[in-house]
């Protein structure tokens, strides 16, 4: 388990095919394609959210992670302290979080295609109700 400082930029309404062609031409490596399901947790009065903190259980393919994020105030690019831990039993983790007063507060599902180029990750996210998004993360 390690805490990193995540910096990310989101570009809205992209052309997924064109972005993938460009990434491959630059030498990026495709390392994931599949569905991602996120469940966010908070207190009933959204105490964590009001402190710019997030707790999420993510199912990515067949793998589960818990992610803890705390936003860092910046003027330019979205930044956060991020800790991710692999999870063997997400149902037990859900029960544990709820036993400490946290409840599911938001849920979302998307189809993701991920590429890596050096130390940078490029995620193409496709939701059912909004145009595709490119998230660039370093």
Beta strands, then each sheet from edge to edge (+ up, - down):
strand 1: 3-12
strand 2: 29-42
strand 3: 53-60
strand 4: 63-72
strand 5: 78-87
strand 6: 103-117
strand 7: 120-126
strand 8: 133-137
sheet 1: 1+ 5- 4+ 3- 2+ 6- 7+ 8- 1+
end
